[in-house]
Amino acid sequence: MNERTRLLLEAPITPTLLRLAAPNVLVMIVQASIGLIETYFIGMLGTEALAGVAMVFPLLMLMQMMSAGVMGGGISSAIARALGARRLHEAEALAVHATVIALSFGIAFTLFVLGGARWLYTILGGTGPSLEAALTYSNVVFGGAILVWLFNSLANVIRGTGNMMLPAIVTCAGALALIPLSPCLILGWGPFPRLGVAGGAWALIGFYAIGTAAFVVYLRSQRSVVHPSLHSLGFRWALFREILRVGAVAAVARYRRISRSHSARAWSDTMVPAQWQVTASARDSSIY
């Protein structure tokens, strides 16, 4: 049995819980900070840009929470149960099934948002420059939705093996690069082009792309407990069910929470979003 798995099964409960929880707390703080800092620099572009991006944040938060905290919880718990039962091959197969789920949800988010973005943001009160800003930011972010889902799903595969530090390190290292890169692309500092609201979106997608690559490299290395491979086992509904029976139920609850936030914004006056929506989005960004 791998030493990391043995510690999960045999180490004292309280120290183990604290050791596993601490990196996740750090990740929550870092990701909330990224959203707030990016909002600050987008605010330098003007009220319309800020209001436009604020309309996208609820959908972005929904995707991040579903991929990281909801479906991600189903992934990590399923892999942890398989390893605890000493079924390594099943854990590796679950990692492959988790990747398929991530790809499917990523494609679904891309098709849904890109197809209905103008209609949705218009309902939320977007008009003129604010609507165009929302569409610009949304098209880049949700065009790369697969990367968001892969990043969070692979991170939870690794967490399911008991390794909480690597996802935290990758997230924090990415944030250290993202925080200066985002304003450079938004405002055109130094040699970078001024991309406006699209700059913040491209910086975010770059963060997820590099992080995903880092997780793939780790999972293919000898340091990983599981080594997912398409050649190991065929797809089985029972393995999809192991993940979805936890993730799907929690996803419904998250969707209802975010949809209430959308509904409240749809009823707000169209002149209010620049202040009220940004405040609400900052609140949402603190809910991982």
JOJOCOR-V602891 format. One record per residue. N is the residue number from 1. RES is the residue in one small letter. SS is DSSP state (~ for helix, > for strand, _ for the rest). OMEGA is omega in degrees with one decimal (* if undefined). D_CENTER is the distance of its C-alpha to the mean C-alpha in Angstrom with 2 decimals. Layout:
{{N;RES;SS;OMEGA;D_CENTER} {N;RES;SS;OMEGA;D_CENTER}}
This chain:
{{1;m;_;177.3;31.37} {2;n;_;-177.3;28.77} {3;e;~;-180.0;29.18} {4;r;~;178.1;25.58} {5;t;~;179.4;25.99} {6;r;~;178.9;29.39} {7;l;~;177.8;28.14} {8;l;~;-175.9;25.66} {9;l;~;-169.0;28.65} {10;e;~;-177.6;31.46} {11;a;_;177.1;30.39} {12;p;_;-170.1;31.15} {13;i;~;-174.0;28.65} {14;t;~;177.3;28.16} {15;p;~;179.4;27.68} {16;t;~;178.5;25.28} {17;l;~;180.0;23.09} {18;l;~;-180.0;23.20} {19;r;~;180.0;22.46} {20;l;~;-174.4;19.35} {21;a;~;-173.3;18.13} {22;a;~;178.5;18.83} {23;p;~;179.3;16.12} {24;n;~;176.7;13.43} {25;v;~;178.3;15.14} {26;l;~;179.5;15.04} {27;v;~;179.3;11.29} {28;m;~;-179.6;11.04} {29;i;~;-178.3;13.79} {30;v;~;-177.1;12.53} {31;q;~;175.8;9.20} {32;a;~;-179.6;11.50} {33;s;~;179.4;14.04} {34;i;~;-179.4;12.19} {35;g;~;-178.9;11.87} {36;l;~;-179.5;15.48} {37;i;~;178.3;16.88} {38;e;~;177.7;15.65} {39;t;~;179.7;17.17} {40;y;~;-177.6;20.32} {41;f;~;175.8;20.89} {42;i;~;177.4;20.25} {43;g;~;178.1;22.82} {44;m;_;179.0;25.32} {45;l;_;179.5;25.35} {46;g;_;-176.2;26.77} {47;t;~;-177.3;26.31} {48;e;~;178.9;25.61} {49;a;~;-179.1;22.66} {50;l;~;179.3;21.22} {51;a;~;-179.9;21.86} {52;g;~;179.7;20.38} {53;v;~;179.6;16.98} {54;a;~;178.5;17.10} {55;m;~;-179.2;17.49} {56;v;~;-173.0;14.24} {57;f;~;179.8;12.15} {58;p;~;177.5;12.53} {59;l;~;178.2;11.20} {60;l;~;177.7;8.16} {61;m;~;177.5;7.74} {62;l;~;-179.6;8.69} {63;m;~;-179.5;6.22} {64;q;~;-180.0;3.22} {65;m;~;178.2;6.24} {66;m;~;-175.9;7.53} {67;s;~;-175.7;5.47} {68;a;~;-171.9;5.29} {69;g;~;-174.9;8.41} {70;v;~;177.0;10.32} {71;m;~;176.6;10.54} {72;g;~;176.7;9.43} {73;g;~;176.1;12.43} {74;g;~;179.3;14.56} {75;i;~;-176.0;13.95} {76;s;~;-179.3;14.78} {77;s;~;179.3;17.64} {78;a;~;179.3;19.13} {79;i;~;178.7;19.30} {80;a;~;178.9;20.69} {81;r;~;179.7;23.30} {82;a;~;178.8;24.37} {83;l;~;178.4;24.85} {84;g;~;177.7;26.65} {85;a;_;178.2;28.97} {86;r;_;177.0;29.57} {87;r;_;-175.4;28.28} {88;l;~;-178.4;26.67} {89;h;~;177.3;27.01} {90;e;~;178.0;25.26} {91;a;~;178.7;22.31} {92;e;~;176.9;22.16} {93;a;~;177.4;22.48} {94;l;~;178.1;19.65} {95;a;~;177.3;17.37} {96;v;~;179.0;18.60} {97;h;~;177.3;18.17} {98;a;~;178.5;14.52} {99;t;~;178.0;14.11} {100;v;~;177.5;16.10} {101;i;~;179.8;14.05} {102;a;~;178.9;10.85} {103;l;~;-178.1;13.15} {104;s;~;179.9;14.70} {105;f;~;178.0;11.87} {106;g;~;178.0;10.60} {107;i;~;-179.4;14.26} {108;a;~;178.5;14.77} {109;f;~;-180.0;12.26} {110;t;~;-178.2;13.90} {111;l;~;-177.0;17.32} {112;f;~;-174.7;17.05} {113;v;~;-179.8;15.74} {114;l;~;179.9;17.85} {115;g;~;-175.0;20.72} {116;g;~;-173.9;20.84} {117;a;~;-176.8;19.33} {118;r;~;177.8;22.78} {119;w;~;-176.7;23.99} {120;l;~;-176.9;21.07} {121;y;~;174.1;21.11} {122;t;~;176.5;24.90} {123;i;~;-179.5;24.90} {124;l;_;175.8;22.85} {125;g;_;-179.0;25.67} {126;g;_;175.7;24.71} {127;t;_;173.8;27.85} {128;g;~;-176.9;29.14} {129;p;~;-179.6;27.30} {130;s;~;177.2;24.47} {131;l;~;179.2;23.79} {132;e;~;177.2;23.96} {133;a;~;178.2;21.54} {134;a;~;-178.8;19.02} {135;l;~;179.5;19.62} {136;t;~;-179.2;19.45} {137;y;~;-176.3;16.06} {138;s;~;-177.1;14.67} {139;n;~;178.8;16.31} {140;v;~;-176.0;14.79} {141;v;~;-176.1;11.10} {142;f;~;168.6;11.44} {143;g;~;177.1;13.89} {144;g;_;-176.8;11.28} {145;a;~;179.5;8.89} {146;i;~;-179.5;10.02} {147;l;~;177.7;8.77} {148;v;~;-179.3;5.02} {149;w;~;178.7;6.22} {150;l;~;179.3;8.66} {151;f;~;-175.6;7.05} {152;n;~;179.4;5.41} {153;s;~;178.4;8.64} {154;l;~;175.9;10.92} {155;a;~;-179.7;9.98} {156;n;~;169.9;10.99} {157;v;~;-179.5;13.95} {158;i;~;177.2;15.06} {159;r;~;179.6;14.69} {160;g;~;176.8;16.76} {161;t;_;-179.9;19.49} {162;g;_;-179.9;19.75} {163;n;_;-179.7;18.35} {164;m;_;-173.7;16.14} {165;m;~;-175.6;17.23} {166;l;~;176.6;15.96} {167;p;~;178.6;12.16} {168;a;~;179.8;13.24} {169;i;~;179.9;15.53} {170;v;~;179.7;13.27} {171;t;~;-178.6;10.77} {172;c;~;178.1;13.97} {173;a;~;177.5;15.75} {174;g;~;179.0;13.18} {175;a;~;178.7;13.31} {176;l;~;176.6;17.07} {177;a;~;-175.9;17.12} {178;l;~;-174.8;14.73} {179;i;~;175.4;16.71} {180;p;~;-177.9;19.99} {181;l;~;-176.7;18.80} {182;s;~;178.3;17.25} {183;p;~;178.0;20.64} {184;c;~;-179.5;22.55} {185;l;~;179.7;21.06} {186;i;~;-171.7;21.15} {187;l;~;178.4;24.69} {188;g;_;179.4;26.15} {189;w;_;175.5;27.10} {190;g;_;-176.7;29.16} {191;p;_;-174.9;29.14} {192;f;_;177.5;25.91} {193;p;_;176.2;26.31} {194;r;_;-176.5;25.66} {195;l;_;-179.2;22.91} {196;g;_;-177.6;22.41} {197;v;~;178.0;19.25} {198;a;~;179.5;18.29} {199;g;~;177.4;18.39} {200;g;~;179.7;15.49} {201;a;~;179.6;13.40} {202;w;~;177.0;14.80} {203;a;~;-179.7;14.15} {204;l;~;179.3;10.39} {205;i;~;175.8;10.48} {206;g;~;176.5;12.91} {207;f;~;-178.6;10.82} {208;y;~;-180.0;8.34} {209;a;~;-179.3;11.65} {210;i;~;178.1;13.55} {211;g;~;178.0;11.20} {212;t;~;178.4;11.17} {213;a;~;179.3;14.91} {214;a;~;179.6;15.41} {215;f;~;178.4;14.11} {216;v;~;178.5;16.33} {217;v;~;180.0;19.21} {218;y;~;-177.0;18.97} {219;l;~;177.4;18.97} {220;r;_;-178.2;21.97} {221;s;_;179.6;23.76} {222;q;_;-179.1;26.33} {223;r;_;-178.4;24.44} {224;s;_;176.8;21.93} {225;v;_;179.1;23.15} {226;v;_;178.7;22.01} {227;h;_;-176.8;22.62} {228;p;_;179.7;21.19} {229;s;_;178.2;23.46} {230;l;_;-176.7;24.14} {231;h;_;-174.4;27.77} {232;s;_;-177.4;27.58} {233;l;_;175.3;27.44} {234;g;_;179.8;27.35} {235;f;_;179.6;24.86} {236;r;_;179.6;25.83} {237;w;~;-179.4;24.92} {238;a;~;-179.6;25.50} {239;l;~;173.1;22.56} {240;f;~;-178.4;20.22} {241;r;~;178.8;21.71} {242;e;~;179.5;21.03} {243;i;~;-172.0;17.26} {244;l;~;-179.0;17.46} {245;r;~;172.6;20.05} {246;v;~;-173.7;17.64} {247;g;~;-174.8;14.36} {248;a;~;-179.9;16.19} {249;v;~;179.9;18.12} {250;a;~;-179.6;15.36} {251;a;~;179.2;13.47} {252;v;~;179.8;16.73} {253;a;~;178.7;16.91} {254;r;~;-180.0;13.52} {255;y;~;-179.4;14.59} {256;r;~;-179.7;17.92} {257;r;~;-178.9;16.72} {258;i;~;-178.8;14.77} {259;s;~;175.6;17.69} {260;r;~;177.2;20.12} {261;s;~;176.8;18.53} {262;h;~;-177.6;18.88} {263;s;~;179.4;22.40} {264;a;~;-179.5;23.43} {265;r;~;179.6;22.53} {266;a;~;179.8;24.39} {267;w;~;-178.7;27.46} {268;s;_;179.4;27.39} {269;d;_;-174.5;29.85} {270;t;_;178.2;28.77} {271;m;_;-175.3;30.05} {272;v;_;-168.7;27.95} {273;p;~;-175.1;24.31} {274;a;~;179.3;24.67} {275;q;~;-172.9;25.07} {276;w;~;-177.1;24.03} {277;q;~;179.4;20.76} {278;v;~;177.6;19.59} {279;t;~;179.6;20.55} {280;a;~;179.6;18.68} {281;s;~;176.6;15.47} {282;a;~;175.9;15.91} {283;r;~;180.0;16.37} {284;d;~;-176.1;13.27} {285;s;~;178.8;11.17} {286;s;_;179.6;12.90} {287;i;_;-172.5;11.74} {288;y;_;*;8.72}}
